[in-house]
Amino acid sequence: MAVFAPGGGAVTPREPEHGSRHLFHKKTFHKPTYCHHCTELLWGVLGQGYVCEMCNFVSHDKCRQAIVTPCTSLAPQLVKHPVAHCWSNAGRHFKKKFCNVCRKKLDDLWALRCEVCEYYVHADCQDFAVSDCRQCAAYQPQRHDLMLAVHTHLWREGNLVAAAKCVVCKKNCGTTECLASMRCEWCGVKAHTGCYRSIPAECSFGALQKLMLPPVCVHVPSAAVAAETLMGQFGRKRQVKVDRDEMDSADARTPGTQDEQGKSKMTVKVYDGSASLKRNCFRTVTVSRGASPAEVLEAAMKSHHIVDNPIHYYLSQVDRESPETEKPLNNNDDTFQLSASEGKAPAVCLRFANKGHGEKGMIRVYPGMLRVAVAYKTIPVTNTTTVDEAVQMALEKFGLREEVPSYYSLVEVLIDKGVQERVMQRDEYPWPQLVDARQGSLRQMKLTRFYLRNSSHPEGPVELFVYNLPVGLAPGKYVSIMAELLGKNTFTTVGPIHPQYGASFMTFSSADTALRALSMLNESIVDEKQISAMLLPHVEANMIPNTVTPLLVFVNTKSGGCQGVEILSAFRHLLNPHQVFDLDQGGPLPGLLTFRNVRKYRILICGGDGSVGWVLSCLDGISKDLTCSTPPTAILPIGTGNDLARVLGWGAGYTGNDDPLSLLIQARDADNSKFDRWTILFEPNEVEEKSTESAMSSTGAASGPRDEPNVCIMNNYFGVGIDADLCLGFHLAREENPEKFTSRFHNKGVYVKLSLRKMMGRKSCKDLQRQIELEVDGQVVDLPTCEGIVFLNIRSWGSGCDPWGGEASDAFSPPSYNDGTLEVVGLTGVVHLGQIQGGIRGAIRVAQGQSIKLTLKNDIPVQIDGEPWLQPAGQVIIMPSAIQANMLRRRKTKVQRRNTEPSLFRPTGELNKALGQHIDSTASWLVGSEVSPAADTSSEPRS
């Protein structure tokens, strides 16, 4: 049956099929094609099946009525609590992956991936991505029943490995031929599309349950706050948009190209409103030059994923020279022609016909976090309906007639290209604003929804971390600086303040005030230095179950071979991203302050020995502000030396072949072990001030003022002489050309080159025994002829060497990292270093003791745990630190055959009993990204 669009043109309406929600049409495939529902091949000489005109979903005829995967045009409406994705940089390196929007391969095309969940899109499909990322922060201050909450699965379709097995039918569900089968983004359980609804809705986080920071324990100011803003954790990522205008220019230049059937084709640019015209944001369609008005209109609606009845839409031609000028197309003329300037494609604008729809309509109001049994309610509104009236009608519809309307507000939420929300004023008119939005962009109008929110409860504290402030000021001075910079953006409290790090912690009462302060602080300069600020999530420690010990992860993206970027992305995907921090964004303080109220947790440091020392030093500095000041610490070695990681059983270095899941499980099962730490005091002699331009020529140290520490904490070893000289040369070379130091192999090669130069040149540390005096436990020790002295706390030095050696001796006791004793060894020169590296001989055993005093008669290079500098003559005192560190030693396990795909899911007996139970398909999609109370057994209506 034909209907007539505004203007008179005949249009055949198309509606989604009843069972599948897709716009299917029959098609014959001329190459092997697989069904996206059952993953089986479309059999026959010429495979025949059905394909969706919107999202390219391919299906057998027998599978069409069983399809539960919603079409991309409908999926955004099924998300109850939208969460924006955090996109990576655009690239062409996503091989053997499929786009979650158009379901086509990403090979050799610009594509992006969400850094939190496995959502892949073409750069050109990003506008239609569904904002259903993992809800990693679900705590609500007004909800006190979340302790009984049940966390539900978040299902993501496709891009499974070929060896994946369905947990229901135990058959293979992975395929590299199409986008098919489902995987939970939290626990990793996998199932066929037709099987996953039989799995109970509750998700227990699988094998990482004891390490996961539960979302119900984390509070963020607003869903509209971008993930890039929270904690600065994605600050390095910058979205790269592909210029669609440039991509389509080639087609636009050749409007007369011929297809296989000899018909003339042309490319048409389609806008969806006035706002799209101003931003020059369009989609392109290819139609026959003699296409009818109905065909062009249908193609234009498909390009913007609009599946409504075409009778409500019409097209107008746009003049590219003056976009404000539009010419409605004569839809009565079946021979109309789209005019185009030379070398440019014609442009049209898709418009909504306002006949009968301009003065009144219907809006959907969602309950948000209210305890009601429906997904949304439809409210009739007119041009004169205020927000206050809409709130009263919504409360009646939700069965909350006894509630006070003034305690509730209406929030306008736009889920296009992220999540944006705005609290509407009581005297605003929702329907006229929606009509205006429809004139600006049809798609944005469809993605605009309204939420009913209880505004009588406080939204909770909003916290900022400010760093790069001047160091060493009085606490009151930092408060004055903040007040001067923020002006009217008043804060609730300032503190804790850490003058030694030039950092401060700030608390605000509202999200709007905090976001304004964040923007102002990131643009402020204090003492000619740019300060930085980041928004931190708030962890409700009392909500963490007693069986959970969350893992706080620090990743140094600049350590060793710069493997940290890959590890950062992997751990953010496996864990809650709010428990994974980049040390390049504010150092360890943001993570430690986020976990400051947590009673027990573990730390995983992904970096070298310097990164470990950095985190442990920060723990010492802010211990008074932490509930747990000495959490057990594990190491993932991605540095150059990794000596401490070797001693604790974590290996010589991350190779990239280990599965990230297995690394987290090892951190979960590791054993706690006490670890000695040592305090080193430096007391330079009182001599006349030397010129800052002088420097030790043999070390190659740059001229300029030196900033030697007075008190340091040593974890691994303290070197004086030749080894520190080589370390200093390496440090200066890396500071000069950091881009060249991108692999461990290159780093060690630089050490070899520096050693050869020292052998051929003048020996700066010759006869070191004459330049220093050593006193151990109150007794003077005679030093042998040497060029270096090393004080060892662990039995690994110089990337895995054991200078002490394994031979037993009656004069010395076996060394250990928790016996309260240091070992002192001597080095005779560069050749001796090479012999130790090769395992030919050990160092010269000098002494063992608990209290050491070293007298430096000249300026000598020193290094602590790989951090070198030139130390002036004076006294050096080494004594045990007051508190031992809690380090995690990897548990030795039997060598087992490696699973090709370790699963986060561990099925239980209760699950096996419940696998036959059926879960309503619509409800599973509506609650796919939320945390729902266990007692809430509500069912939600179908869209």
Protein Blocks (a to p, Z undefined) as FASTA:
>chain_A
ZZddehipacddddddfklopacdddddfbdcddfklopacedjbdcddddfklopacdf
klmmmpcbdcfklmmmmpmbacddddddddfkbghiacfklopafehiacdddfkbccdd
dfklmmmpccfbccfbfcdfklcklmmpccdddddeejiafkbccfklopafbdckbced
jddfklopacdfklmmmpcfbdghimmlmmpccfklpccfbfklcfklngolmmmpccdd
ddfklmmmmmmmmmmbccfkopacddddddfbjklmmnopacdddddfkbcfklmmmmmm
mmnopabdfklgccddddfklmmbccdddfkbmkbccdddehiacdddddddfehplmgc
cddddekjaccfbfbdcddddfklcfklmmmmmmmmnopampcfklpccddddfehiadd
ddddfkbcfklmmmmmmmmomklmmmpccddddfkbcebjaddddehiaehiafklmmmm
mmmmnommccfbecdddfknopacdddfbfklmmmmmmmmmmcceehiacdddddddddf
klpcfkbccddddddfkgcjlpmmmmmmmmmmmmcfklcccfkgopjmlmmmmmmmpmbd
cddddddfklmmmmmmmmmmmmmmpfblcbcdddddfbfnommmmmnonojbdehlacfk
lmmmmmmmpccdddddddddddddddddddfkbccfknopaeddddddfbdcdfkbcceh
jklmmmmmmmmmmmmmmmlmmbfklmmmmmmmmmmmmmmmccfkgokllmpccdeehiac
dddddfbdcddfbfceehhiafkopadcfkbccddfklopacddddfbjklmmmmmnoma
ccddfbdcfbdcdddfbdcdddeehiacdddeddddddddfbdcddddddddddddddfb
dcfbdcdfklmmmmmpccdfklmmmmmmcccdfklccdcddZZ
